[in-house]
Amino acid sequence: MDDSEFELMYYDIKELKAYMKLPVSKKLQCLEEMNEFLDAFTPVENKKLQQKLKNMGY
């Protein structure tokens, strides 16, 4: 695997500063929405593996 296979994510400093200014309640809402999305689209097999790893302390 070479570096060309990895796409780096860059964030605009203005966007980061704007996010930092959001109230905690809005940040929490964003996180909850992301978790709901991930839960809806994560395959059952992956969820089982995640739970197994969690039970093992990872």
PQR file of N, CA, C, O and H, with PARSE charges and radii, in Angstrom:
ATOM      1  N   MET A   1       0.839  -1.177   0.000 -0.4000 1.5000
ATOM      2  CA  MET A   1       0.000   0.000   0.000 -0.0000 2.0000
ATOM      3  C   MET A   1       0.887   1.244   0.000  0.5500 1.7000
ATOM      4  O   MET A   1       1.803   1.359   0.814 -0.5500 1.4000
ATOM      5  N   ASP A   2       0.616   2.159  -0.902 -0.4000 1.5000
ATOM      6  CA  ASP A   2       1.400   3.387  -0.895 -0.0000 2.0000
ATOM      7  C   ASP A   2       0.526   4.561  -0.436  0.5500 1.7000
ATOM      8  O   ASP A   2      -0.682   4.421  -0.244 -0.5500 1.4000
ATOM      9  H   ASP A   2      -0.128   2.065  -1.563  0.4000 1.0000
ATOM     10  N   ASP A   3       1.160   5.696  -0.269 -0.4000 1.5000
ATOM     11  CA  ASP A   3       0.455   6.866   0.260 -0.0000 2.0000
ATOM     12  C   ASP A   3      -0.693   7.331  -0.622  0.5500 1.7000
ATOM     13  O   ASP A   3      -1.614   7.986  -0.133 -0.5500 1.4000
ATOM     14  H   ASP A   3       2.141   5.810  -0.425  0.4000 1.0000
ATOM     15  N   SER A   4      -0.659   7.009  -1.907 -0.4000 1.5000
ATOM     16  CA  SER A   4      -1.713   7.460  -2.810 -0.0000 2.0000
ATOM     17  C   SER A   4      -3.053   6.789  -2.514  0.5500 1.7000
ATOM     18  O   SER A   4      -4.095   7.251  -2.978 -0.5500 1.4000
ATOM     19  H   SER A   4       0.089   6.478  -2.304  0.4000 1.0000
ATOM     20  N   GLU A   5      -3.029   5.712  -1.750 -0.4000 1.5000
ATOM     21  CA  GLU A   5      -4.260   4.993  -1.429 -0.0000 2.0000
ATOM     22  C   GLU A   5      -4.987   5.582  -0.230  0.5500 1.7000
ATOM     23  O   GLU A   5      -6.103   5.170   0.086 -0.5500 1.4000
ATOM     24  H   GLU A   5      -2.183   5.336  -1.372  0.4000 1.0000
ATOM     25  N   PHE A   6      -4.365   6.533   0.431 -0.4000 1.5000
ATOM     26  CA  PHE A   6      -4.970   7.143   1.601 -0.0000 2.0000
ATOM     27  C   PHE A   6      -5.378   8.570   1.282  0.5500 1.7000
ATOM     28  O   PHE A   6      -4.586   9.351   0.754 -0.5500 1.4000
ATOM     29  H   PHE A   6      -3.459   6.867   0.174  0.4000 1.0000
ATOM     30  N   GLU A   7      -6.602   8.900   1.601 -0.4000 1.5000
ATOM     31  CA  GLU A   7      -7.060  10.268   1.398 -0.0000 2.0000
ATOM     32  C   GLU A   7      -7.035  10.976   2.747  0.5500 1.7000
ATOM     33  O   GLU A   7      -7.677  10.537   3.701 -0.5500 1.4000
ATOM     34  H   GLU A   7      -7.245   8.266   2.030  0.4000 1.0000
ATOM     35  N   LEU A   8      -6.307  12.047   2.817 -0.4000 1.5000
ATOM     36  CA  LEU A   8      -6.226  12.803   4.057 -0.0000 2.0000
ATOM     37  C   LEU A   8      -7.391  13.772   4.144  0.5500 1.7000
ATOM     38  O   LEU A   8      -7.842  14.317   3.136 -0.5500 1.4000
ATOM     39  H   LEU A   8      -5.786  12.403   2.042  0.4000 1.0000
ATOM     40  N   MET A   9      -7.865  13.978   5.346 -0.4000 1.5000
ATOM     41  CA  MET A   9      -8.956  14.920   5.557 -0.0000 2.0000
ATOM     42  C   MET A   9      -8.383  16.202   6.129  0.5500 1.7000
ATOM     43  O   MET A   9      -7.666  16.186   7.129 -0.5500 1.4000
ATOM     44  H   MET A   9      -7.499  13.536   6.165  0.4000 1.0000
ATOM     45  N   TYR A  10      -8.701  17.289   5.495 -0.4000 1.5000
ATOM     46  CA  TYR A  10      -8.270  18.587   5.976 -0.0000 2.0000
ATOM     47  C   TYR A  10      -9.493  19.405   6.344  0.5500 1.7000
ATOM     48  O   TYR A  10     -10.510  19.365   5.651 -0.5500 1.4000
ATOM     49  H   TYR A  10      -9.283  17.302   4.682  0.4000 1.0000
ATOM     50  N   TYR A  11      -9.390  20.143   7.431 -0.4000 1.5000
ATOM     51  CA  TYR A  11     -10.483  20.975   7.874 -0.0000 2.0000
ATOM     52  C   TYR A  11     -10.056  22.431   7.829  0.5500 1.7000
ATOM     53  O   TYR A  11      -8.935  22.776   8.203 -0.5500 1.4000
ATOM     54  H   TYR A  11      -8.564  20.176   7.993  0.4000 1.0000
ATOM     55  N   ASP A  12     -10.945  23.260   7.376 -0.4000 1.5000
ATOM     56  CA  ASP A  12     -10.689  24.684   7.329 -0.0000 2.0000
ATOM     57  C   ASP A  12     -10.690  25.236   8.757  0.5500 1.7000
ATOM     58  O   ASP A  12     -11.584  24.931   9.546 -0.5500 1.4000
ATOM     59  H   ASP A  12     -11.856  22.980   7.073  0.4000 1.0000
ATOM     60  N   ILE A  13      -9.697  26.036   9.077 -0.4000 1.5000
ATOM     61  CA  ILE A  13      -9.579  26.571  10.434 -0.0000 2.0000
ATOM     62  C   ILE A  13     -10.810  27.396  10.804  0.5500 1.7000
ATOM     63  O   ILE A  13     -11.206  27.427  11.969 -0.5500 1.4000
ATOM     64  H   ILE A  13      -8.971  26.284   8.436  0.4000 1.0000
ATOM     65  N   LYS A  14     -11.411  28.057   9.831 -0.4000 1.5000
ATOM     66  CA  LYS A  14     -12.625  28.856  10.106 -0.0000 2.0000
ATOM     67  C   LYS A  14     -13.774  27.949  10.527  0.5500 1.7000
ATOM     68  O   LYS A  14     -14.543  28.289  11.426 -0.5500 1.4000
ATOM     69  H   LYS A  14     -11.089  28.032   8.884  0.4000 1.0000
ATOM     70  N   GLU A  15     -13.888  26.786   9.872 -0.4000 1.5000
ATOM     71  CA  GLU A  15     -14.943  25.841  10.233 -0.0000 2.0000
ATOM     72  C   GLU A  15     -14.714  25.293  11.636  0.5500 1.7000
ATOM     73  O   GLU A  15     -15.659  25.134  12.409 -0.5500 1.4000
ATOM     74  H   GLU A  15     -13.263  26.509   9.142  0.4000 1.0000
ATOM     75  N   LEU A  16     -13.464  25.008  11.959 -0.4000 1.5000
ATOM     76  CA  LEU A  16     -13.150  24.501  13.300 -0.0000 2.0000
ATOM     77  C   LEU A  16     -13.461  25.533  14.367  0.5500 1.7000
ATOM     78  O   LEU A  16     -14.020  25.202  15.413 -0.5500 1.4000
ATOM     79  H   LEU A  16     -12.696  25.138  11.332  0.4000 1.0000
ATOM     80  N   LYS A  17     -13.105  26.774  14.108 -0.4000 1.5000
ATOM     81  CA  LYS A  17     -13.387  27.836  15.073 -0.0000 2.0000
ATOM     82  C   LYS A  17     -14.887  28.047  15.232  0.5500 1.7000
ATOM     83  O   LYS A  17     -15.364  28.299  16.338 -0.5500 1.4000
ATOM     84  H   LYS A  17     -12.651  27.042  13.259  0.4000 1.0000
ATOM     85  N   ALA A  18     -15.630  27.947  14.139 -0.4000 1.5000
ATOM     86  CA  ALA A  18     -17.086  28.089  14.208 -0.0000 2.0000
ATOM     87  C   ALA A  18     -17.677  26.955  15.040  0.5500 1.7000
ATOM     88  O   ALA A  18     -18.586  27.176  15.841 -0.5500 1.4000
ATOM     89  H   ALA A  18     -15.242  27.742  13.240  0.4000 1.0000
ATOM     90  N   TYR A  19     -17.160  25.736  14.849 -0.4000 1.5000
ATOM     91  CA  TYR A  19     -17.645  24.592  15.626 -0.0000 2.0000
ATOM     92  C   TYR A  19     -17.359  24.788  17.110  0.5500 1.7000
ATOM     93  O   TYR A  19     -18.190  24.467  17.960 -0.5500 1.4000
ATOM     94  H   TYR A  19     -16.422  25.556  14.198  0.4000 1.0000
ATOM     95  N   MET A  20     -16.176  25.318  17.412 -0.4000 1.5000
ATOM     96  CA  MET A  20     -15.800  25.532  18.812 -0.0000 2.0000
ATOM     97  C   MET A  20     -16.741  26.511  19.504  0.5500 1.7000
ATOM     98  O   MET A  20     -16.923  26.449  20.720 -0.5500 1.4000
ATOM     99  H   MET A  20     -15.501  25.578  16.722  0.4000 1.0000
ATOM    100  N   LYS A  21     -17.336  27.411  18.732 -0.4000 1.5000
ATOM    101  CA  LYS A  21     -18.230  28.420  19.301 -0.0000 2.0000
ATOM    102  C   LYS A  21     -19.652  27.903  19.527  0.5500 1.7000
ATOM    103  O   LYS A  21     -20.454  28.555  20.195 -0.5500 1.4000
ATOM    104  H   LYS A  21     -17.188  27.461  17.745  0.4000 1.0000
ATOM    105  N   LEU A  22     -19.960  26.729  18.968 -0.4000 1.5000
ATOM    106  CA  LEU A  22     -21.304  26.170  19.154 -0.0000 2.0000
ATOM    107  C   LEU A  22     -21.543  25.836  20.620  0.5500 1.7000
ATOM    108  O   LEU A  22     -20.615  25.449  21.329 -0.5500 1.4000
ATOM    109  H   LEU A  22     -19.308  26.199  18.426  0.4000 1.0000
ATOM    110  N   PRO A  23     -22.772  25.984  21.073 -0.5600 1.5000
ATOM    111  CA  PRO A  23     -23.073  25.557  22.448  0.2800 2.0000
ATOM    112  C   PRO A  23     -22.931  24.045  22.584  0.5500 1.7000
ATOM    113  O   PRO A  23     -23.089  23.299  21.618 -0.5500 1.4000
ATOM    114  N   VAL A  24     -22.635  23.621  23.782 -0.4000 1.5000
ATOM    115  CA  VAL A  24     -22.433  22.188  24.052 -0.0000 2.0000
ATOM    116  C   VAL A  24     -23.655  21.378  23.634  0.5500 1.7000
ATOM    117  O   VAL A  24     -23.513  20.265  23.129 -0.5500 1.4000
ATOM    118  H   VAL A  24     -22.507  24.227  24.566  0.4000 1.0000
ATOM    119  N   SER A  25     -24.846  21.917  23.837 -0.4000 1.5000
ATOM    120  CA  SER A  25     -26.067  21.190  23.479 -0.0000 2.0000
ATOM    121  C   SER A  25     -26.130  20.914  21.975  0.5500 1.7000
ATOM    122  O   SER A  25     -26.599  19.853  21.563 -0.5500 1.4000
ATOM    123  H   SER A  25     -24.962  22.822  24.247  0.4000 1.0000
ATOM    124  N   LYS A  26     -25.664  21.853  21.157 -0.4000 1.5000
ATOM    125  CA  LYS A  26     -25.666  21.663  19.709 -0.0000 2.0000
ATOM    126  C   LYS A  26     -24.614  20.629  19.305  0.5500 1.7000
ATOM    127  O   LYS A  26     -24.858  19.810  18.418 -0.5500 1.4000
ATOM    128  H   LYS A  26     -25.283  22.714  21.492  0.4000 1.0000
ATOM    129  N   LYS A  27     -23.441  20.663  19.953 -0.4000 1.5000
ATOM    130  CA  LYS A  27     -22.406  19.663  19.680 -0.0000 2.0000
ATOM    131  C   LYS A  27     -22.909  18.270  20.039  0.5500 1.7000
ATOM    132  O   LYS A  27     -22.678  17.312  19.301 -0.5500 1.4000
ATOM    133  H   LYS A  27     -23.243  21.328  20.673  0.4000 1.0000
ATOM    134  N   LEU A  28     -23.593  18.159  21.168 -0.4000 1.5000
ATOM    135  CA  LEU A  28     -24.145  16.874  21.593 -0.0000 2.0000
ATOM    136  C   LEU A  28     -25.187  16.382  20.592  0.5500 1.7000
ATOM    137  O   LEU A  28     -25.234  15.194  20.273 -0.5500 1.4000
ATOM    138  H   LEU A  28     -23.781  18.937  21.768  0.4000 1.0000
ATOM    139  N   GLN A  29     -26.016  17.287  20.102 -0.4000 1.5000
ATOM    140  CA  GLN A  29     -27.023  16.927  19.108 -0.0000 2.0000
ATOM    141  C   GLN A  29     -26.360  16.378  17.843  0.5500 1.7000
ATOM    142  O   GLN A  29     -26.824  15.390  17.275 -0.5500 1.4000
ATOM    143  H   GLN A  29     -25.979  18.253  20.361  0.4000 1.0000
ATOM    144  N   CYS A  30     -25.286  17.013  17.408 -0.4000 1.5000
ATOM    145  CA  CYS A  30     -24.550  16.544  16.218 -0.0000 2.0000
ATOM    146  C   CYS A  30     -23.997  15.139  16.448  0.5500 1.7000
ATOM    147  O   CYS A  30     -24.088  14.283  15.568 -0.5500 1.4000
ATOM    148  H   CYS A  30     -24.909  17.816  17.869  0.4000 1.0000
ATOM    149  N   LEU A  31     -23.424  14.903  17.629 -0.4000 1.5000
ATOM    150  CA  LEU A  31     -22.879  13.579  17.947 -0.0000 2.0000
ATOM    151  C   LEU A  31     -23.975  12.521  17.978  0.5500 1.7000
ATOM    152  O   LEU A  31     -23.781  11.409  17.486 -0.5500 1.4000
ATOM    153  H   LEU A  31     -23.351  15.599  18.344  0.4000 1.0000
ATOM    154  N   GLU A  32     -25.121  12.861  18.553 -0.4000 1.5000
ATOM    155  CA  GLU A  32     -26.229  11.910  18.612 -0.0000 2.0000
ATOM    156  C   GLU A  32     -26.726  11.566  17.213  0.5500 1.7000
ATOM    157  O   GLU A  32     -27.043  10.411  16.928 -0.5500 1.4000
ATOM    158  H   GLU A  32     -25.279  13.764  18.952  0.4000 1.0000
ATOM    159  N   GLU A  33     -26.792  12.573  16.341 -0.4000 1.5000
ATOM    160  CA  GLU A  33     -27.220  12.318  14.966 -0.0000 2.0000
ATOM    161  C   GLU A  33     -26.219  11.428  14.237  0.5500 1.7000
ATOM    162  O   GLU A  33     -26.618  10.537  13.487 -0.5500 1.4000
ATOM    163  H   GLU A  33     -26.534  13.511  16.573  0.4000 1.0000
ATOM    164  N   MET A  34     -24.928  11.658  14.447 -0.4000 1.5000
ATOM    165  CA  MET A  34     -23.910  10.805  13.822 -0.0000 2.0000
ATOM    166  C   MET A  34     -24.023   9.370  14.330  0.5500 1.7000
ATOM    167  O   MET A  34     -23.908   8.425  13.550 -0.5500 1.4000
ATOM    168  H   MET A  34     -24.604  12.381  15.056  0.4000 1.0000
ATOM    169  N   ASN A  35     -24.251   9.202  15.644 -0.4000 1.5000
ATOM    170  CA  ASN A  35     -24.378   7.859  16.210 -0.0000 2.0000
ATOM    171  C   ASN A  35     -25.597   7.139  15.656  0.5500 1.7000
ATOM    172  O   ASN A  35     -25.532   5.944  15.367 -0.5500 1.4000
ATOM    173  H   ASN A  35     -24.345   9.970  16.277  0.4000 1.0000
ATOM    174  N   GLU A  36     -26.712   7.855  15.505 -0.4000 1.5000
ATOM    175  CA  GLU A  36     -27.913   7.248  14.935 -0.0000 2.0000
ATOM    176  C   GLU A  36     -27.657   6.793  13.500  0.5500 1.7000
ATOM    177  O   GLU A  36     -28.077   5.705  13.107 -0.5500 1.4000
ATOM    178  H   GLU A  36     -26.765   8.826  15.740  0.4000 1.0000
ATOM    179  N   PHE A  37     -26.973   7.620  12.725 -0.4000 1.5000
ATOM    180  CA  PHE A  37     -26.646   7.264  11.343 -0.0000 2.0000
ATOM    181  C   PHE A  37     -25.765   6.021  11.305  0.5500 1.7000
ATOM    182  O   PHE A  37     -26.041   5.075  10.567 -0.5500 1.4000
ATOM    183  H   PHE A  37     -26.631   8.504  13.044  0.4000 1.0000
ATOM    184  N   LEU A  38     -24.696   6.031  12.111 -0.4000 1.5000
ATOM    185  CA  LEU A  38     -23.776   4.884  12.128 -0.0000 2.0000
ATOM    186  C   LEU A  38     -24.480   3.617  12.578  0.5500 1.7000
ATOM    187  O   LEU A  38     -24.240   2.542  12.029 -0.5500 1.4000
ATOM    188  H   LEU A  38     -24.471   6.799  12.711  0.4000 1.0000
ATOM    189  N   ASP A  39     -25.348   3.736  13.576 -0.4000 1.5000
ATOM    190  CA  ASP A  39     -26.075   2.565  14.063 -0.0000 2.0000
ATOM    191  C   ASP A  39     -26.991   1.996  12.980  0.5500 1.7000
ATOM    192  O   ASP A  39     -27.144   0.781  12.854 -0.5500 1.4000
ATOM    193  H   ASP A  39     -25.543   4.609  14.022  0.4000 1.0000
ATOM    194  N   ALA A  40     -27.594   2.888  12.207 -0.4000 1.5000
ATOM    195  CA  ALA A  40     -28.518   2.436  11.167 -0.0000 2.0000
ATOM    196  C   ALA A  40     -27.802   1.721  10.027  0.5500 1.7000
ATOM    197  O   ALA A  40     -28.388   0.848   9.387 -0.5500 1.4000
ATOM    198  H   ALA A  40     -27.471   3.875  12.310  0.4000 1.0000
ATOM    199  N   PHE A  41     -26.542   2.077   9.761 -0.4000 1.5000
ATOM    200  CA  PHE A  41     -25.853   1.530   8.600 -0.0000 2.0000
ATOM    201  C   PHE A  41     -24.715   0.571   8.932  0.5500 1.7000
ATOM    202  O   PHE A  41     -24.056   0.062   8.025 -0.5500 1.4000
ATOM    203  H   PHE A  41     -26.066   2.787  10.281  0.4000 1.0000
ATOM    204  N   THR A  42     -24.475   0.318  10.213 -0.4000 1.5000
ATOM    205  CA  THR A  42     -23.436  -0.640  10.591 -0.0000 2.0000
ATOM    206  C   THR A  42     -24.016  -2.054  10.510  0.5500 1.7000
ATOM    207  O   THR A  42     -25.049  -2.336  11.117 -0.5500 1.4000
ATOM    208  H   THR A  42     -25.010   0.732  10.949  0.4000 1.0000
ATOM    209  N   PRO A  43     -23.358  -2.937   9.766 -0.5600 1.5000
ATOM    210  CA  PRO A  43     -23.858  -4.319   9.666  0.2800 2.0000
ATOM    211  C   PRO A  43     -23.904  -5.006  11.032  0.5500 1.7000
ATOM    212  O   PRO A  43     -23.106  -4.707  11.921 -0.5500 1.4000
ATOM    213  N   VAL A  44     -24.847  -5.927  11.179 -0.4000 1.5000
ATOM    214  CA  VAL A  44     -25.047  -6.647  12.440 -0.0000 2.0000
ATOM    215  C   VAL A  44     -23.764  -7.361  12.867  0.5500 1.7000
ATOM    216  O   VAL A  44     -23.433  -7.382  14.052 -0.5500 1.4000
ATOM    217  H   VAL A  44     -25.495  -6.170  10.458  0.4000 1.0000
ATOM    218  N   GLU A  45     -23.045  -7.943  11.914 -0.4000 1.5000
ATOM    219  CA  GLU A  45     -21.813  -8.663  12.252 -0.0000 2.0000
ATOM    220  C   GLU A  45     -20.795  -7.723  12.899  0.5500 1.7000
ATOM    221  O   GLU A  45     -20.108  -8.100  13.849 -0.5500 1.4000
ATOM    222  H   GLU A  45     -23.314  -7.926  10.951  0.4000 1.0000
ATOM    223  N   ASN A  46     -20.705  -6.504  12.380 -0.4000 1.5000
ATOM    224  CA  ASN A  46     -19.777  -5.526  12.936 -0.0000 2.0000
ATOM    225  C   ASN A  46     -20.195  -5.110  14.347  0.5500 1.7000
ATOM    226  O   ASN A  46     -19.356  -4.921  15.227 -0.5500 1.4000
ATOM    227  H   ASN A  46     -21.263  -6.198  11.608  0.4000 1.0000
ATOM    228  N   LYS A  47     -21.502  -4.971  14.544 -0.4000 1.5000
ATOM    229  CA  LYS A  47     -21.998  -4.599  15.877 -0.0000 2.0000
ATOM    230  C   LYS A  47     -21.662  -5.689  16.897  0.5500 1.7000
ATOM    231  O   LYS A  47     -21.294  -5.395  18.035 -0.5500 1.4000
ATOM    232  H   LYS A  47     -22.184  -5.124  13.829  0.4000 1.0000
ATOM    233  N   LYS A  48     -21.794  -6.949  16.476 -0.4000 1.5000
ATOM    234  CA  LYS A  48     -21.466  -8.056  17.374 -0.0000 2.0000
ATOM    235  C   LYS A  48     -19.983  -8.042  17.727  0.5500 1.7000
ATOM    236  O   LYS A  48     -19.608  -8.252  18.881 -0.5500 1.4000
ATOM    237  H   LYS A  48     -22.093  -7.188  15.552  0.4000 1.0000
ATOM    238  N   LEU A  49     -19.143  -7.793  16.726 -0.4000 1.5000
ATOM    239  CA  LEU A  49     -17.702  -7.733  16.966 -0.0000 2.0000
ATOM    240  C   LEU A  49     -17.356  -6.557  17.881  0.5500 1.7000
ATOM    241  O   LEU A  49     -16.527  -6.694  18.781 -0.5500 1.4000
ATOM    242  H   LEU A  49     -19.447  -7.622  15.789  0.4000 1.0000
ATOM    243  N   GLN A  50     -17.986  -5.409  17.653 -0.4000 1.5000
ATOM    244  CA  GLN A  50     -17.754  -4.241  18.506 -0.0000 2.0000
ATOM    245  C   GLN A  50     -18.125  -4.549  19.958  0.5500 1.7000
ATOM    246  O   GLN A  50     -17.400  -4.172  20.879 -0.5500 1.4000
ATOM    247  H   GLN A  50     -18.659  -5.298  16.922  0.4000 1.0000
ATOM    248  N   GLN A  51     -19.247  -5.230  20.160 -0.4000 1.5000
ATOM    249  CA  GLN A  51     -19.685  -5.575  21.512 -0.0000 2.0000
ATOM    250  C   GLN A  51     -18.729  -6.554  22.148  0.5500 1.7000
ATOM    251  O   GLN A  51     -18.423  -6.431  23.334 -0.5500 1.4000
ATOM    252  H   GLN A  51     -19.836  -5.536  19.412  0.4000 1.0000
ATOM    253  N   LYS A  52     -18.246  -7.531  21.388 -0.4000 1.5000
ATOM    254  CA  LYS A  52     -17.292  -8.522  21.906 -0.0000 2.0000
ATOM    255  C   LYS A  52     -16.012  -7.819  22.353  0.5500 1.7000
ATOM    256  O   LYS A  52     -15.495  -8.104  23.434 -0.5500 1.4000
ATOM    257  H   LYS A  52     -18.495  -7.631  20.424  0.4000 1.0000
ATOM    258  N   LEU A  53     -15.499  -6.906  21.533 -0.4000 1.5000
ATOM    259  CA  LEU A  53     -14.303  -6.173  21.887 -0.0000 2.0000
ATOM    260  C   LEU A  53     -14.537  -5.300  23.119  0.5500 1.7000
ATOM    261  O   LEU A  53     -13.671  -5.185  23.986 -0.5500 1.4000
ATOM    262  H   LEU A  53     -15.919  -6.675  20.655  0.4000 1.0000
ATOM    263  N   LYS A  54     -15.713  -4.693  23.183 -0.4000 1.5000
ATOM    264  CA  LYS A  54     -16.050  -3.857  24.344 -0.0000 2.0000
ATOM    265  C   LYS A  54     -16.064  -4.697  25.618  0.5500 1.7000
ATOM    266  O   LYS A  54     -15.559  -4.273  26.657 -0.5500 1.4000
ATOM    267  H   LYS A  54     -16.416  -4.786  22.479  0.4000 1.0000
ATOM    268  N   ASN A  55     -16.645  -5.886  25.527 -0.4000 1.5000
ATOM    269  CA  ASN A  55     -16.707  -6.780  26.683 -0.0000 2.0000
ATOM    270  C   ASN A  55     -15.310  -7.236  27.112  0.5500 1.7000
ATOM    271  O   ASN A  55     -15.089  -7.558  28.279 -0.5500 1.4000
ATOM    272  H   ASN A  55     -17.056  -6.230  24.682  0.4000 1.0000
ATOM    273  N   MET A  56     -14.376  -7.260  26.168 -0.4000 1.5000
ATOM    274  CA  MET A  56     -13.001  -7.649  26.464 -0.0000 2.0000
ATOM    275  C   MET A  56     -12.174  -6.478  27.005  0.5500 1.7000
ATOM    276  O   MET A  56     -11.012  -6.649  27.373 -0.5500 1.4000
ATOM    277  H   MET A  56     -14.555  -6.998  25.220  0.4000 1.0000
ATOM    278  N   GLY A  57     -12.772  -5.312  27.048 -0.4000 1.5000
ATOM    279  CA  GLY A  57     -12.073  -4.156  27.595 -0.0000 2.0000
ATOM    280  C   GLY A  57     -11.418  -3.248  26.575  0.5500 1.7000
ATOM    281  O   GLY A  57     -10.620  -2.382  26.932 -0.5500 1.4000
ATOM    282  H   GLY A  57     -13.716  -5.173  26.749  0.4000 1.0000
ATOM    283  N   TYR A  58     -11.750  -3.439  25.308 -0.4000 1.5000
ATOM    284  CA  TYR A  58     -11.164  -2.592  24.259 -0.0000 2.0000
ATOM    285  C   TYR A  58     -12.059  -1.462  23.904  0.5500 1.7000
ATOM    286  O   TYR A  58     -11.719  -0.654  23.040 -0.5500 1.4000
ATOM    287  H   TYR A  58     -12.398  -4.143  25.018  0.4000 1.0000
TER
END
